[in-house]
Amino acid sequence: MQSRDSVVNWRAFAPVFVLAGILFAAGVVAWLLDWRLGVDSAVYRSGAITLWAGEPLYDGTTLNSEPWWALLPFTYPPTAALLFTPLAPLPVQVAWGVLGAVSVLSLAFVMWATLRALPRRPSWLVSPGTLVVLTLILEPVWRTLFLGQINLILMALVVADVLVLSRATGRARRFGGVLIGVAGAVKIIPMVFVGQLLVTRRWADAARAIATFLGLQVLMYLLIPHDVTRYWGEAARDAGRTGPIYWAGNQSVNALFARLTDLSTVAWPLAIAACAVIAVPAALLVRRLYFRGDAVPAMLVTAFFGLMISPVSWSHHWVWAVPLIVFLLCRLPEHPTWRELAAPVSVAVVYVSCVLLWMRNGRGTELRWHAGEFVLGSAYLLVPVVLGTIAAVRVLRQRRPGEKVPT
């Protein structure tokens, strides 16, 4: 077994820097050849341009500065438009390349922080940089990069807060919770980690996360009061701006009940009730894992709980599959049996298989799925349900150790 210190060598991440360079170069080439590349990054860029042009972000279904091949509504909080400002002066395709390069570097950071937080890893496990490159076969990862999504960057912010700042000393420790607040200001669901901070008694960090989030909203209200009022009063609750909830690509409890009930009015209340039921054991499991020193699985429980309860969790949002697979691999012994390999291999197969892309979908066909299709069409959801149940049972069976906050 290798110790956690063996992953600090940044030369092991050389393939990542090469990959980042390739993505940036691809963006430049796409710009020179006028390829249509980066639908979501085009929307991010247009949001920043719209903000500084003094135009409304949410009054229409598209933004004036969007290219003709990326005419989508801006669905993010107003703060996101401000944070996307560095993309504004760049050509659309170059903005995609920059975001892609930063995303793979963020993924490398997540890999490093996760491996560092785990007590050991098998000696047969490939280098961290190679692991990052291999994750490109996971549908959430390659789709995030292809679309120009920001999911990997947001995951890195949360991981930095949960796994790095929580263990920091001195001045750095005073910033605990801030990065969660920033991530939540771009996409609201990372604020679920405030719940983890509360159940693990990180009171000051929870307060800083909330203060950062609210402070950014106040800042944006001072800059663009109309847009802030419009977003929180209407746009944030307008499901039509994100696309049909029932689409197969939406892997959330909300979408599951929408499909099961044929868009019945009881779907939303049922989804809320189910999420409330899940929340209790999830919180207890996070608390138990954290206080026995298992920071990584505690983080993963929170992350996947957030994906499940979010009204919309598109398949590319599930990039948390990366640290999950790494965690499962690092639990393996030096000479694992096929039975021991079952968990990491099964999880990898789900997220590599692109099963959601093969399902009957579009034009309401998801509402007519048969039982088998409902199971396959909920594959991403089933992973945390199954693994969470197994983890909870194992924790309950174990003799309760003395609680200890990891340092």
N, C-alpha and C positions, 0 to 999 in steps of 0.2 A: 504494500500500500504506500501511496505517496502522501506526504503531509500537505497541509494547506499552504505552507510557505513556498512550495514548489511551483505554484501557479503565478508567482509574482513576476517571473521573468518575462518581460514584455517582448522579447525576441520570439517567443512562442506565438505571438499574435501577428507575425509578419504577413501571413496570407490575408489577414483582414485589411491591412493597409494597401495591399495590392488590389483587393476587391474594391475598396473605397475609391482608389484611383481609377479603376475601370468604370465604375458607375459615373463618376464625374466626367470622364472622357466621353462616355456614351451620351451624356446629356449635351455636351458641346457638339458632338457629331450630329445628334438629333436636331439641334438648333440649326446647324449649317445646312442640313438636308431637309429641314422643315417637316420632320416626322411628328406625328401626334403622340406625345408621350407625357404621362403624368396627369391624369384627370383630376385627382384630388389635390395634388400640389398646385395645379393651375387655379383651383378654387381658393386655396390658402393665399397664394400670391395676389389674387384678385381682391380678397378680403382686405389685405394690407393696403393695396392701391386705393380701394374704395374708401377706407378709413381716412387716409391722408388727403383724398380728394374732397372730403366733406360730404360724400354721398351716403345715402342710407344703406345699411347692410341687410335689413330684413323686410323692407317694404315690398320687394318683388321676389319672384322665384329664381331670378338670376342676377348676376352683377354685370354692369356695363363693360368692365375690363376683361371678362372671361372670353377665351377663344371660342369659336363657334362649335368646336368639338368637345367642349367641357361646360356646357350650359347647365349648371346645377345651382341650387340655393346654398347660401352660406348658413350652415346649421350649427356653427360653433358659438360659444359665448363671445361677447365683444372683446374680451381680453385677448382671445386668440388672434384676432386681426392685428392687434398691436404687436404681439410676439412674433407674428409672421413678417414683420416689417423688413428684415434682411432679405427676404425673397423678392420684394417689390421691384427693385431696380434691375433684376436679372431677367433675361429672356425665359419664357415659360419652360422650355426644355432644360435649360441650364439650372433653373430652380429645382427641377426634378432631380438632376444629377447631384446637386449640392445636398438636397434633402436625403437622397439615397446614400451618399457617402457618410453623412452624419449619422444616418440610421444604422449602418453596419458598424460604425465605430461605437455607437450606443449599445449595439448588441454585444460587441466585444467587452464592453464595460460590464454588462449584465453577466456575461459568462465569467469574467474575472471575479466579480463580487460574489457570485453564487458559489463558485469553487472555493474561494477564500473563506466563506462562511461555513462551509461543510468541513467536518473533522478529517476527512480522508477521501481519497479516490483511488480506484483500482489502477495498478501500474500499467495495465493493458489499454487504458483509455487513451485515445489519441490526444494530441496537444490541444490546448484551448483554442488556438487560432484555426486549426483544422476543424474542430467542433463547430465553430462559428460558420465556416464555409459549408459544412454539411447541413446546417439548419436551413439552408436555402431550399432544400427539397420539401420543407414543411409548408403547406398551403398558406397558413397565416403569414409566414415570413415573406415568401416570394410575392404574394399578392400585395402585401403592404409596400414592398419595394416597387412593384410594377405600377401600382396606383399612385405612388408618391404620398402614402399615408404617413402619419406621425406617431403611429402606435409604438414603435420600437424606442423612440426618443422619450415618450411619456413613461414607458416601462423603466427606462434607465433612471429617470428622475425619481421614481418611486423606490426602486431598488437602492439607489444612492442614499435615500433618506432612511429606509428601513434597515438595510444591512451595513451601511458605512457610517452615516452620521450617528446612528444609535450606539455605535461602538467607539466613536471618536472621543478624544479628550481635549481639554482646553477650549479655545474659542470656537473651534469647529462644532463642538457639541451644542453650542448655543443656536445653531441653525437647524436643529432637528425639527421636522415638521414643515419647514418652509418649502421644500421641493414638492412635497405632497400638495400643498396649497397652490403652487404654481401649476402643477400638472392638472389639478382639478379646475383651474381657471381656463384651461384649454379644452378639456373634455371632462365633464362633471364627474363621471364615475370614479376617477381616482380618489375622490373624497371619501370613498368607502374605507380607505385606510385610516381615516380619523377614528373610525370604530375600533380598529386594531390598537391604535394608540391609547384609546380610552380603556379597553379591556385589559391592556397590559400595563396600565397605570403610568403611562408616559404623559402625564397631565400637561406639562409645559409644552411638549412637542405638539400635542393635540391643539392646545391654545394657539400656538404659532401657526399651525396649518390653517385653522379657521380664520385667524387674523390676516394671514397672507391672502387667502381666497377673498375674504370680504374687502380687504384693503384694495385689491386689484379691481373689484367691482366698483368701489367708490371712485377710484381713479378714473375708470372708464366713464362713470356717470358725469364726472366733471368735464370730460372731453366730449362725450357724445351722449347726452342724457336721453335723447329720443330713442337711440338704438338700444340702450340698456333697458329702458322702460319697455320697449317693444319686444325685446328678447325674453325677459323674465315674465312679462305679462301675457305674452301670446306665443311667440315663435318657439320657445323651449317646449311648449306643450302641443305644438302642431305636428302630429305624426306624419302628415302629408309631405312635410319638407324632407323627410328622411327616406321616403319610399314606402311601399306597402309593408306593414308589420309582418304579414304572414309569409313573406318570401322565405324560401328554404335557407338562404344565407343568413337569416336572422336567427342566431342560436341563443335565444333567451327564454326564460320561463314565460314571459309575456307573449312571445311569438308562438310558443308551444301551445298555450291555451287558446290563442287566436285560431290556430289551425285545427285544434281538437274540437272547438265549439262552432266552427264555421262562422267566425267573426261575430259570435253572439255578444250581446251586451253584458253577459255574465263573465266574459273572458277576463276582463281587467280586474274585477273583484276577486276572481279565483286566483289570478296571478299574484295579486297582492297578498292574499291569504297564504298561498304556497310559499312565497318569499319570507313572510313573517315566521312561518313554521321552520323554514330552513335556517333562519337567522340565529335562533337560539342555540342549536347544537354547533353551528359554525363558530359562534362567539366563544362558546365553552371550549371547543377544540383548539381555537387559536390561543386562548389563554393558557390552556394546559401545555400545549406544545412550546409556547414561548418561555414559560417559567421553568421548563425542564431543560432549556438551552437549545431547542430546535427552532431557530429563527427562520430558516429557509422554508420548512413545511408550514410554519405559521403564516408566513407571507403568502405562500401559494394558496392556502385555504382562503385567505382574504381576497386575493386576486380573482380566483375562480368564482367565489361568492359574488363579487362585484359584476363579473361577466354574466352570471346567471340572472341577477336581479335587475340589471339594466334593461330598460324598455327595448333598446335596440343594441344587439351585440352581433355585428356582422362577422362573418367567418375570419376576416383579416384582423379583427380585434383580439383574437385568441393567441396572440404572440407569447402569452405566458406559458404556452406549451413548451417553450425552449427551456426555461429554468426548471420546469417540472420534469422533463426528460433527463436533464443533467442530474437532478436530485435522485431520480430513480436509478440512474446508472451508477452514481457514486455510492449507493447503498449495496451494490453487488459485491460479493467476495472475489478473491483473485481467480477462482475457478468456478464460475457460476454454473448451475445446472440449467437445463431448459426450463424447468419450472420457475426458477428464480429470474430468468430472462423474460418471462411472460409479461410482466407489468410494463417495463420500458418498451419492449417490442410492440405490444398491443397499442400503447399510447402513440408511439411513433407511427404505426400503421394508420391509425385513425386520421392523424393530421397530415400524413403524406398522401393518403389515398384520394383526396379530393372528392370524397363520397358525396358531398353536397352538390358538386357540379354535375354529378351523374344522375341525381334524382330528377323525377318529373317536376318541373317548376315553371313559374310564370303563368300569367293569365288565370290565376286562381286554382291551378291544378293541385297545389299543395293542400287545398281544402278537400280534395277528393282522394287523398292517399289512403291506401289500405294499411292494416296493422304493421306489416313488415316495413313498409315505407316510412311509417311514423318512427319506428325504431332507428332505422338507418338515417332518416332525416333529422334525428336528434342526437347524432353521434357525438358531436362536440359537447353537448350538455351531459351526456351519459358518463363521460370520462370523470368529471369532478364528482358526480353523484356516486359512482362506483368506488372510486379511490377514497373519497371523503368518508363513505360508510365503512370501508375497510379500516381506514386510519382511526376512526372513532371507536370501532369495536376493539382494536388492538390497544388503544390508550386506556379504555375502560378495563380491559383484562389485566393490564399491568399494575403492579403494586405501586401505589402513589408514592413517589419520591419526595424528598424535601424540596420545596419550590425554591428556585434560584434564578434571579434575573441575570441573563447573559451579559458579560462585560467584554 
